[in-house]
Amino acid sequence: MAEQFDLVVVGGGPGGYVAAIRAAQLKMKTAVVEREHLGGICLNWGCIPTKALLRASEINHLLHNLGPYGFAADNVRFDFNAVVKRSRQVSGQLSSGVRGLMKKHKITVFDGSGKLAGPGKLTVSKDGQPATELQAKNIILATGARARVIPGMEPDGKLIWSYREALVPDIMPKKLIVVGSGAIGSEFASFFLNMGAEVTLIEVMDRILPVEDAEVSAFVQKSFTKQGMKVLTGARIQGVRKSADGVTAVVEANGKVQEIQADRLISAVGIVGNVENIGLEGTRIKVEKTHVVTDPLGRTGEDGVWAIGDLTGPPWLAHKAMHEGVVTVEAIAGMHPHPTDTGNIPGCTYCRPQVASVGLTEARAKEMGYEVRVGRFPFIGNGKAIALGEPEGFAKTVFDAKTGALLGAHMVGPEVTEMIQGYTIARTLETTEAELMHTVFPHPTVSETMHEAVLDAYGQVLHI
């Protein structure tokens, strides 16, 4: 007999486990199917362990730059294995926490791979064992995504790394090549640079962090270069040669071909949805560019089958998946939730300097026909940033000149990933420049730059 549930979620990552919790709160009998680790890629192989590593690299950077604060430290050194071990312990602790949440909410967890097996049916299989059959009126697919593999740069577990190998490296490389300058590539490049590696960052587009506002991209590239990173944009990998203990990348950039040698190479060139082997064949579910097509509530073309998170396409962010999980479950429950608006989902990159943004870039707003008012405020004009010894960066706002609507906000500098939520709330509440200008920001805080960037857009900036 198949086990009966109100809802089965395929995938126990951020979107999947949050959807299951919300369903349990709404008194649905719920199950989660997970083939590897609860918490998914984000918790085990992405968001969380990378932040633990980046924290270590921040400490290493500070220990080598104590002079301006009146301190000195001799013979600074680190145990690289211990740095990596701590990041894994952080992930392990949180993964156990998710399992505890499943138990708390009486959610049944099935260990294995889930596959659609007809209307309202799902099979769970693992390692050749007899399949378990489940039945549910509604099924949410939350199988996530994986790193795109480029022919000639296939991760081999030693010389060429994906994000997984980069999180548990066998060595601390002296020289490193990172291909791809999105959030993943830029974070790894920043981490290894600040741990002492000689890093070359290669990007096929004409600027790094290409989804960000052009001014932010330019600022980060200048900062990376100042820190000692070699950055190549508009560059293409013509080939990669491997030796016993290193790699050589043949790179074409600016009409010239050069060879770059390194101990290791990280490939961070995109995301592919996990659409294989989940039973999509024979259904009305559409797949475009390796991602499942849904409406803003998570509905697919198949009755009773929903999809959320990285499986459904960009932005590939854990907080997007979590939000979609809640929205979809509430839609299943007939609660009429607000559809997910990807324009109100902030993006964060935790390199040094940090980058955070929400909404439209200035260029995109103009492309869409908006007449814009743009404000900027540099951190060098902010007292708290100067006191912290981190005065590099700026906040930028983009407003609709006709209505005062906040179209987008872009920040680069210390802890901007902790502040972007202020602009995100403003967009979610459809706040105009008037409300933002009349909001009182505490002093001294770095967040005052956000206020000043709004004032600057309307000719009322105070501190520059």
PAGU-579532 format. One record per residue (C-alpha): x, y, z. Coordinates in steps of 0.25 Angstrom, whole numbers. Layout:
BEGIN
+-------+-------+-------+
:    xx :    yy :    zz :
+-------+-------+-------+
:     X :     Y :     Z :
...
+-------+-------+-------+
end
This chain:
BEGIN
+-------+-------+-------+
:    xx :    yy :    zz :
+-------+-------+-------+
:     0 :     0 :     0 :
:     5 :    14 :    -4 :
:     7 :    23 :     8 :
:    -3 :    35 :     8 :
:     0 :    50 :    10 :
:    -6 :    63 :     7 :
:     7 :    68 :     1 :
:    20 :    62 :    -3 :
:    32 :    71 :    -5 :
:    43 :    65 :   -14 :
:    56 :    72 :    -9 :
:    60 :    76 :     5 :
:    68 :    89 :     2 :
:    64 :   103 :     7 :
:    51 :   103 :    -2 :
:    47 :    89 :     1 :
:    49 :    88 :    16 :
:    42 :   102 :    18 :
:    31 :    98 :     9 :
:    29 :    86 :    17 :
:    29 :    94 :    30 :
:    19 :   103 :    25 :
:    10 :    92 :    21 :
:    11 :    85 :    34 :
:     7 :    98 :    41 :
:    -5 :    98 :    32 :
:    -9 :    84 :    37 :
:    -5 :    77 :    25 :
:     1 :    63 :    26 :
:    14 :    65 :    20 :
:    26 :    57 :    15 :
:    40 :    61 :     9 :
:    48 :    53 :     0 :
:    63 :    56 :     1 :
:    74 :    48 :    -6 :
:    86 :    54 :     1 :
:    86 :    64 :    12 :
:    75 :    72 :    18 :
:    78 :    87 :    16 :
:    82 :    84 :     1 :
:    93 :    91 :    -6 :
:    92 :   104 :     1 :
:    94 :    99 :    15 :
:   103 :    88 :    12 :
:   111 :    92 :     0 :
:   108 :   107 :    -3 :
:   103 :   119 :     5 :
:   107 :   114 :    19 :
:   120 :   108 :    18 :
:   125 :   119 :     8 :
:   122 :   129 :    18 :
:   129 :   122 :    29 :
:   141 :   121 :    20 :
:   140 :   136 :    16 :
:   140 :   140 :    31 :
:   153 :   133 :    32 :
:   159 :   140 :    21 :
:   154 :   153 :    27 :
:   161 :   150 :    40 :
:   174 :   147 :    32 :
:   173 :   160 :    25 :
:   171 :   168 :    37 :
:   182 :   161 :    44 :
:   191 :   165 :    33 :
:   186 :   180 :    34 :
:   186 :   183 :    48 :
:   195 :   195 :    48 :
:   184 :   206 :    45 :
:   177 :   201 :    58 :
:   189 :   202 :    67 :
:   192 :   187 :    68 :
:   203 :   178 :    63 :
:   204 :   163 :    62 :
:   216 :   155 :    58 :
:   217 :   142 :    51 :
:   203 :   141 :    47 :
:   199 :   128 :    42 :
:   187 :   119 :    40 :
:   184 :   104 :    39 :
:   177 :   102 :    26 :
:   171 :    89 :    30 :
:   165 :    95 :    42 :
:   159 :   106 :    34 :
:   152 :    96 :    25 :
:   148 :    87 :    37 :
:   141 :    99 :    44 :
:   133 :   102 :    31 :
:   129 :    87 :    31 :
:   125 :    87 :    45 :
:   116 :   100 :    43 :
:   109 :    92 :    32 :
:   107 :    80 :    40 :
:   101 :    87 :    52 :
:    91 :    94 :    43 :
:    88 :    81 :    35 :
:    85 :    74 :    49 :
:    76 :    86 :    52 :
:    68 :    84 :    40 :
:    66 :    70 :    43 :
:    61 :    74 :    57 :
:    51 :    84 :    51 :
:    45 :    72 :    42 :
:    43 :    64 :    55 :
:    37 :    76 :    63 :
:    27 :    78 :    52 :
:    24 :    63 :    50 :
:    29 :    63 :    36 :
:    32 :    50 :    30 :
:    46 :    49 :    23 :
:    49 :    39 :    13 :
:    64 :    36 :     9 :
:    65 :    34 :    -6 :
:    62 :    40 :   -19 :
:    47 :    44 :   -23 :
:    41 :    42 :   -36 :
:    27 :    45 :   -41 :
:    19 :    32 :   -45 :
:     6 :    37 :   -50 :
:    -5 :    47 :   -44 :
:    -3 :    48 :   -29 :
:     8 :    37 :   -29 :
:    22 :    37 :   -26 :
:    33 :    26 :   -24 :
:    45 :    27 :   -15 :
:    57 :    19 :   -18 :
:    71 :    17 :   -12 :
:    83 :     8 :   -16 :
:    75 :    -2 :   -23 :
:    65 :    -5 :   -11 :
:    51 :    -7 :   -14 :
:    44 :     6 :   -17 :
:    34 :    12 :    -7 :
:    21 :    17 :   -13 :
:    15 :    30 :    -8 :
:     2 :    37 :   -11 :
:    -2 :    52 :    -9 :
:   -12 :    61 :   -15 :
:     0 :    71 :   -17 :
:    14 :    69 :   -20 :
:    25 :    80 :   -20 :
:    37 :    79 :   -28 :
:    49 :    85 :   -21 :
:    61 :    78 :   -27 :
:    70 :    90 :   -28 :
:    81 :    92 :   -38 :
:    96 :    88 :   -40 :
:   108 :    94 :   -46 :
:   109 :    95 :   -61 :
:   120 :    87 :   -67 :
:   128 :    93 :   -79 :
:   135 :    82 :   -88 :
:   150 :    82 :   -85 :
:   148 :    88 :   -71 :
:   141 :    76 :   -65 :
:   143 :    75 :   -50 :
:   153 :    64 :   -47 :
:   153 :    65 :   -32 :
:   168 :    69 :   -32 :
:   172 :    79 :   -42 :
:   159 :    85 :   -46 :
:   149 :    88 :   -36 :
:   134 :    91 :   -36 :
:   129 :    99 :   -23 :
:   129 :    85 :   -16 :
:   143 :    82 :   -17 :
:   147 :    97 :   -14 :
:   139 :    96 :    -1 :
:   148 :    84 :     3 :
:   161 :    86 :    -4 :
:   172 :    76 :    -3 :
:   182 :    88 :    -2 :
:   183 :   103 :     0 :
:   187 :   107 :   -15 :
:   199 :   117 :   -17 :
:   193 :   120 :   -30 :
:   178 :   119 :   -34 :
:   170 :   121 :   -47 :
:   155 :   124 :   -45 :
:   147 :   124 :   -57 :
:   134 :   131 :   -56 :
:   132 :   144 :   -48 :
:   117 :   143 :   -43 :
:   115 :   142 :   -28 :
:   121 :   128 :   -27 :
:   133 :   131 :   -34 :
:   136 :   145 :   -28 :
:   134 :   139 :   -14 :
:   144 :   128 :   -16 :
:   154 :   137 :   -23 :
:   152 :   147 :   -11 :
:   154 :   136 :    -1 :
:   167 :   130 :    -7 :
:   173 :   143 :   -10 :
:   171 :   148 :     5 :
:   177 :   135 :    10 :
:   189 :   138 :     2 :
:   187 :   131 :   -12 :
:   191 :   138 :   -25 :
:   178 :   138 :   -32 :
:   174 :   141 :   -47 :
:   159 :   143 :   -49 :
:   154 :   141 :   -63 :
:   141 :   146 :   -69 :
:   135 :   144 :   -83 :
:   126 :   156 :   -81 :
:   132 :   171 :   -82 :
:   131 :   172 :   -67 :
:   131 :   164 :   -54 :
:   118 :   162 :   -47 :
:   111 :   165 :   -60 :
:    97 :   164 :   -53 :
:   100 :   176 :   -44 :
:   100 :   191 :   -47 :
:   111 :   195 :   -56 :
:   117 :   205 :   -46 :
:   117 :   194 :   -35 :
:   124 :   184 :   -45 :
:   135 :   194 :   -48 :
:   137 :   198 :   -33 :
:   139 :   183 :   -30 :
:   148 :   180 :   -41 :
:   157 :   192 :   -37 :
:   157 :   187 :   -23 :
:   160 :   173 :   -27 :
:   172 :   178 :   -35 :
:   177 :   187 :   -24 :
:   177 :   175 :   -15 :
:   186 :   168 :   -24 :
:   176 :   160 :   -32 :
:   178 :   158 :   -47 :
:   165 :   161 :   -54 :
:   162 :   157 :   -69 :
:   149 :   161 :   -75 :
:   144 :   159 :   -89 :
:   153 :   146 :   -88 :
:   150 :   132 :   -94 :
:   157 :   119 :   -89 :
:   163 :   113 :  -102 :
:   167 :   100 :   -94 :
:   172 :    95 :   -81 :
:   184 :    86 :   -80 :
:   187 :    77 :   -67 :
:   200 :    73 :   -62 :
:   203 :    64 :   -50 :
:   201 :    75 :   -40 :
:   195 :    87 :   -47 :
:   187 :    93 :   -59 :
:   190 :   103 :   -70 :
:   179 :   111 :   -76 :
:   180 :   116 :   -90 :
:   173 :   129 :   -90 :
:   169 :   139 :  -101 :
:   166 :   153 :   -96 :
:   167 :   167 :  -103 :
:   172 :   160 :  -116 :
:   184 :   153 :  -109 :
:   186 :   139 :  -105 :
:   193 :   136 :   -92 :
:   196 :   124 :   -84 :
:   193 :   124 :   -69 :
:   199 :   114 :   -60 :
:   193 :   110 :   -46 :
:   192 :    99 :   -36 :
:   177 :    98 :   -37 :
:   165 :   104 :   -46 :
:   151 :   106 :   -41 :
:   140 :   106 :   -51 :
:   128 :   115 :   -47 :
:   121 :   117 :   -60 :
:   106 :   115 :   -58 :
:    95 :   107 :   -53 :
:    87 :    95 :   -58 :
:    74 :    91 :   -53 :
:    72 :    77 :   -47 :
:    61 :    72 :   -57 :
:    66 :    58 :   -60 :
:    61 :    46 :   -54 :
:    49 :    52 :   -46 :
:    38 :    47 :   -55 :
:    35 :    59 :   -64 :
:    34 :    50 :   -76 :
:    19 :    48 :   -80 :
:    14 :    60 :   -72 :
:    10 :    74 :   -77 :
:    22 :    80 :   -69 :
:    30 :    89 :   -78 :
:    45 :    90 :   -77 :
:    52 :   102 :   -83 :
:    67 :   104 :   -82 :
:    68 :    92 :   -72 :
:    58 :    99 :   -63 :
:    43 :    96 :   -60 :
:    34 :   106 :   -64 :
:    24 :   111 :   -54 :
:    14 :   122 :   -51 :
:    17 :   132 :   -40 :
:    10 :   123 :   -30 :
:    19 :   111 :   -34 :
:     8 :   104 :   -42 :
:    14 :    95 :   -54 :
:     6 :    90 :   -66 :
:     2 :    77 :   -58 :
:    -9 :    78 :   -48 :
:    -5 :    76 :   -34 :
:    10 :    77 :   -37 :
:    17 :    90 :   -33 :
:    32 :    94 :   -34 :
:    40 :   104 :   -26 :
:    54 :   109 :   -24 :
:    66 :   107 :   -33 :
:    59 :    97 :   -41 :
:    50 :   108 :   -47 :
:    62 :   117 :   -51 :
:    68 :   130 :   -47 :
:    71 :   137 :   -38 :
:    77 :   124 :   -32 :
:    76 :   129 :   -17 :
:    73 :   121 :    -5 :
:    64 :   133 :     0 :
:    56 :   133 :   -13 :
:    54 :   118 :   -11 :
:    49 :   119 :     3 :
:    39 :   130 :     0 :
:    34 :   122 :   -12 :
:    32 :   110 :    -3 :
:    23 :   118 :     6 :
:    15 :   125 :    -5 :
:    13 :   111 :   -12 :
:     8 :   104 :     0 :
:    -1 :   115 :     4 :
:    -7 :   115 :   -11 :
:    -9 :   100 :    -9 :
:   -16 :   103 :     4 :
:   -25 :   113 :    -4 :
:   -20 :   125 :     4 :
:   -18 :   134 :    -8 :
:    -4 :   139 :    -5 :
:     3 :   150 :   -13 :
:    11 :   144 :   -25 :
:    26 :   144 :   -24 :
:    32 :   157 :   -30 :
:    46 :   154 :   -33 :
:    49 :   169 :   -35 :
:    48 :   169 :   -20 :
:    58 :   158 :   -17 :
:    71 :   164 :   -12 :
:    84 :   158 :   -17 :
:    97 :   158 :    -9 :
:   111 :   154 :   -12 :
:   120 :   153 :     0 :
:   134 :   156 :    -6 :
:   142 :   167 :    -1 :
:   136 :   177 :    -3 :
:   122 :   172 :    -1 :
:   112 :   174 :   -12 :
:    97 :   175 :   -10 :
:    85 :   180 :   -19 :
:    70 :   179 :   -21 :
:    62 :   183 :   -33 :
:    66 :   190 :   -46 :
:    80 :   194 :   -50 :
:    81 :   208 :   -55 :
:    83 :   203 :   -69 :
:    72 :   193 :   -69 :
:    62 :   204 :   -64 :
:    66 :   213 :   -75 :
:    64 :   201 :   -85 :
:    50 :   199 :   -80 :
:    47 :   214 :   -83 :
:    47 :   220 :   -69 :
:    52 :   234 :   -67 :
:    61 :   232 :   -55 :
:    67 :   240 :   -43 :
:    80 :   234 :   -38 :
:    86 :   237 :   -25 :
:   100 :   232 :   -19 :
:   107 :   234 :    -6 :
:   121 :   229 :    -4 :
:   125 :   222 :     9 :
:   137 :   232 :    11 :
:   126 :   242 :    15 :
:   121 :   233 :    26 :
:   126 :   234 :    40 :
:   124 :   220 :    44 :
:   131 :   214 :    32 :
:   143 :   223 :    34 :
:   143 :   219 :    49 :
:   143 :   204 :    45 :
:   154 :   206 :    35 :
:   146 :   202 :    24 :
:   142 :   215 :    16 :
:   142 :   208 :     2 :
:   129 :   207 :    -5 :
:   116 :   214 :    -8 :
:   101 :   213 :    -8 :
:    93 :   216 :   -21 :
:    78 :   218 :   -23 :
:    70 :   218 :   -35 :
:    56 :   225 :   -35 :
:    45 :   227 :   -45 :
:    46 :   242 :   -47 :
:    31 :   243 :   -50 :
:    25 :   235 :   -38 :
:    37 :   235 :   -28 :
:    36 :   219 :   -28 :
:    49 :   213 :   -23 :
:    53 :   205 :   -36 :
:    66 :   199 :   -31 :
:    77 :   200 :   -20 :
:    91 :   196 :   -21 :
:   102 :   195 :   -10 :
:   117 :   192 :    -9 :
:   125 :   192 :     3 :
:   125 :   187 :    18 :
:   113 :   179 :    22 :
:   104 :   184 :    11 :
:    98 :   170 :    11 :
:    92 :   172 :    24 :
:    87 :   186 :    20 :
:    80 :   183 :     6 :
:    68 :   178 :    13 :
:    64 :   193 :    17 :
:    63 :   196 :     2 :
:    56 :   182 :     0 :
:    45 :   186 :    10 :
:    44 :   200 :     3 :
:    41 :   193 :   -10 :
:    32 :   182 :    -4 :
:    23 :   194 :     2 :
:    24 :   202 :   -11 :
:    30 :   213 :    -3 :
:    34 :   226 :   -10 :
:    45 :   236 :    -9 :
:    37 :   244 :     1 :
:    35 :   233 :    11 :
:    50 :   229 :    10 :
:    55 :   244 :    12 :
:    46 :   245 :    24 :
:    51 :   232 :    31 :
:    61 :   235 :    42 :
:    73 :   226 :    41 :
:    82 :   224 :    54 :
:    95 :   231 :    55 :
:   106 :   227 :    54 :
:   103 :   215 :    45 :
:   108 :   211 :    32 :
:    93 :   210 :    28 :
:    93 :   225 :    28 :
:    99 :   224 :    14 :
:    85 :   218 :     9 :
:    78 :   231 :    14 :
:    88 :   240 :     7 :
:    87 :   233 :    -6 :
:    72 :   235 :    -6 :
:    75 :   250 :    -2 :
:    85 :   251 :   -13 :
:    75 :   247 :   -24 :
:    67 :   259 :   -21 :
:    78 :   269 :   -18 :
:    77 :   269 :    -3 :
:    89 :   261 :     1 :
:    96 :   266 :    14 :
:   109 :   261 :    16 :
:   116 :   262 :     2 :
+-------+-------+-------+
end
